[in-house]
Amino acid sequence: MSTVGVLALQGDVREHVNILQSLGADASEVKKPDQLSEIDALILPGGESTTIAKMAVRFGMFDPLRSAIDDGLPVYGTCAGMILLASTISDSDQPVIGALDVMVKRNAFGRQNESFEAPVDVDGLDIPFEGVFIRAPWIEKVGADVEVLAAIEDHPVMVRQDKILATSFHPELTGDGRIHDMLLDLV
């Protein structure tokens, strides 16, 4: 059984834990750097990317996160988590982990009242995934080693680079575990 940590500084932590447990994974909340050595994979949840970044800096998590990912820890970032994983944010100077070779635009689909749900055709899934987009980012540029797995309106919304997955949308809010299964396959 894989142990998957969910960065528990702010955001959709409980929702990720619940869906991981429904898939048979051992899920734990990660709040301290030393907990990174106890997990087989990590989720950076959706929430408020600026707040998560500030908390990660305050609690000494930023460099250990970067090191663990650089050392091959499989990681999945949803929405704010994708922003944190990005190498560049086009419209902000907040700190980023920089492990994913993409440029992200925050709130690209609009403000809170423009949030939406839409079917997303994901490479590797037979049936479209119901994507929940809440103040969602999109990817403006992808590096050569980044595989685009899904797009909405020609904007990448799901990508993979080595052992890194990222989505603009929130699969943890749907009860559909197929995207989380993709992370477990990377372990």
QUIGIFEN-V658225 format. One record per residue. N is the residue number from 0. RES is the residue in three letters. SS is DSSP state (H for helix, E for strand, C for the rest). PSI is psi in degrees with one decimal (* if undefined). D_CENTER is the distance of its C-alpha to the mean C-alpha in Angstrom with 1 decimal. Layout:
# QUIGIFEN-V658225
n:res:ss:psi:d_center
N:RES:SS:PSI:D_CENTER
N:RES:SS:PSI:D_CENTER
This chain:
# QUIGIFEN-V658225
n:res:ss:psi:d_center
0:MET:C:132.7:21.4
1:SER:C:143.9:18.0
2:THR:E:118.3:16.8
3:VAL:E:124.7:13.1
4:GLY:E:149.1:12.4
5:VAL:E:120.7:10.2
6:LEU:E:118.1:10.4
7:ALA:C:56.3:13.0
8:LEU:C:-28.7:14.0
9:GLN:C:150.7:13.3
10:GLY:C:-159.0:11.4
11:ASP:C:54.5:10.9
12:VAL:H:-55.8:11.7
13:ARG:H:-39.3:14.6
14:GLU:H:-41.1:13.2
15:HIS:H:-43.6:10.7
16:VAL:H:-45.6:13.8
17:ASN:H:-45.4:16.0
18:ILE:H:-36.6:14.4
19:LEU:H:-44.2:14.1
20:GLN:H:-35.9:17.7
21:SER:H:-21.8:18.8
22:LEU:C:-0.1:17.8
23:GLY:C:6.8:19.9
24:ALA:C:152.4:17.5
25:ASP:E:116.9:18.3
26:ALA:E:140.3:15.7
27:SER:E:152.8:16.1
28:GLU:E:134.9:15.1
29:VAL:E:119.1:14.7
30:LYS:C:-14.7:16.5
31:LYS:C:148.8:18.6
32:PRO:H:-38.6:18.4
33:ASP:H:-18.4:20.8
34:GLN:H:-18.3:18.5
35:LEU:H:-28.0:16.3
36:SER:H:-8.8:19.3
37:GLU:H:3.1:19.5
38:ILE:C:157.9:16.3
39:ASP:C:-17.3:15.6
40:ALA:E:165.5:11.8
41:LEU:E:142.9:9.1
42:ILE:E:130.6:6.1
43:LEU:E:109.8:5.0
44:PRO:C:167.1:5.8
45:GLY:C:160.7:7.0
46:GLY:C:-137.3:10.4
47:GLU:C:110.3:12.3
48:SER:H:-37.3:10.8
49:THR:H:-43.1:14.5
50:THR:H:-45.5:15.2
51:ILE:H:-42.5:12.4
52:ALA:H:-45.3:13.5
53:LYS:H:-42.2:17.1
54:MET:H:-39.9:16.7
55:ALA:H:-40.0:15.1
56:VAL:H:-48.4:18.1
57:ARG:H:-38.9:20.5
58:PHE:C:13.0:19.8
59:GLY:C:30.8:19.8
60:MET:C:-21.8:16.2
61:PHE:H:-55.8:15.3
62:ASP:H:-42.8:17.5
63:PRO:H:-37.2:17.1
64:LEU:H:-48.8:13.2
65:ARG:H:-44.4:14.1
66:SER:H:-44.6:16.9
67:ALA:H:-41.8:15.3
68:ILE:H:-42.9:12.7
69:ASP:H:-31.2:15.8
70:ASP:C:3.0:17.7
71:GLY:C:8.1:15.7
72:LEU:C:121.5:13.5
73:PRO:E:137.8:11.0
74:VAL:E:147.1:7.4
75:TYR:E:123.6:4.2
76:GLY:E:126.9:0.9
77:THR:E:127.7:2.9
78:CYS:C:-100.1:5.9
79:ALA:H:-34.9:6.9
80:GLY:H:-37.2:4.0
81:MET:H:-40.5:4.4
82:ILE:H:-44.2:7.9
83:LEU:H:-33.9:8.2
84:LEU:H:-25.0:7.5
85:ALA:E:153.7:9.9
86:SER:E:-26.3:13.6
87:THR:E:143.5:15.0
88:ILE:E:126.5:14.7
89:SER:C:-23.7:17.7
90:ASP:C:29.4:18.7
91:SER:C:157.0:18.0
92:ASP:C:22.2:19.0
93:GLN:C:156.1:16.6
94:PRO:C:143.5:15.7
95:VAL:C:155.5:12.7
96:ILE:C:-38.0:12.0
97:GLY:C:18.5:12.8
98:ALA:C:-20.1:11.7
99:LEU:E:122.0:10.5
100:ASP:E:70.1:13.7
101:VAL:E:158.0:12.9
102:MET:E:125.5:14.3
103:VAL:E:144.2:12.4
104:LYS:E:118.9:14.5
105:ARG:C:148.3:13.5
106:ASN:C:34.0:15.0
107:ALA:C:-32.9:16.1
108:PHE:C:-3.0:17.0
109:GLY:C:-177.2:19.0
110:ARG:C:-177.5:19.5
111:GLN:H:-45.0:19.0
112:ASN:H:-5.3:22.1
113:GLU:H:10.5:20.8
114:SER:C:153.6:17.8
115:PHE:E:168.0:18.2
116:GLU:E:143.3:17.6
117:ALA:E:146.4:18.2
118:PRO:E:136.9:18.5
119:VAL:E:122.9:16.2
120:ASP:C:111.2:17.8
121:VAL:C:126.7:15.4
122:ASP:C:129.8:17.1
123:GLY:C:-10.5:18.0
124:LEU:C:131.9:18.1
125:ASP:C:-34.1:21.7
126:ILE:C:136.7:21.1
127:PRO:C:149.4:18.9
128:PHE:E:134.1:15.8
129:GLU:E:102.1:16.3
130:GLY:E:133.9:13.5
131:VAL:E:112.9:13.4
132:PHE:E:110.3:13.0
133:ILE:C:109.5:13.5
134:ARG:C:46.0:14.4
135:ALA:C:143.7:11.8
136:PRO:C:168.9:11.3
137:TRP:E:169.7:12.3
138:ILE:E:125.7:12.7
139:GLU:E:-32.7:16.3
140:LYS:E:142.4:16.9
141:VAL:E:144.0:15.7
142:GLY:C:170.9:17.3
143:ALA:C:-29.7:19.6
144:ASP:C:7.1:17.5
145:VAL:C:127.0:14.5
146:GLU:E:123.4:15.0
147:VAL:E:119.8:14.3
148:LEU:E:-20.6:13.7
149:ALA:E:150.8:14.1
150:ALA:E:152.2:15.5
151:ILE:E:129.0:17.1
152:GLU:C:41.7:20.2
153:ASP:C:12.3:19.8
154:HIS:E:124.2:16.6
155:PRO:E:133.1:13.7
156:VAL:E:-3.2:10.8
157:MET:E:129.7:9.3
158:VAL:E:162.2:9.9
159:ARG:E:138.3:10.5
160:GLN:E:109.9:12.3
161:ASP:C:-114.3:14.1
162:LYS:C:26.6:11.9
163:ILE:E:125.6:8.5
164:LEU:E:148.0:6.5
165:ALA:E:141.1:4.4
166:THR:E:149.5:5.7
167:SER:C:-23.8:7.8
168:PHE:C:175.1:8.8
169:HIS:C:87.4:8.7
170:PRO:H:-21.1:10.0
171:GLU:H:-15.3:10.6
172:LEU:H:1.9:13.3
173:THR:C:-20.8:15.1
174:GLY:C:-0.8:16.4
175:ASP:C:114.9:15.6
176:GLY:C:7.9:14.2
177:ARG:H:-36.2:14.3
178:ILE:H:-40.8:10.6
179:HIS:H:-34.9:10.3
180:ASP:H:-36.0:13.6
181:MET:H:-37.9:12.2
182:LEU:H:-45.7:10.2
183:LEU:H:-31.7:13.6
184:ASP:H:-21.2:15.4
185:LEU:H:-13.1:14.0
186:VAL:C:*:15.6
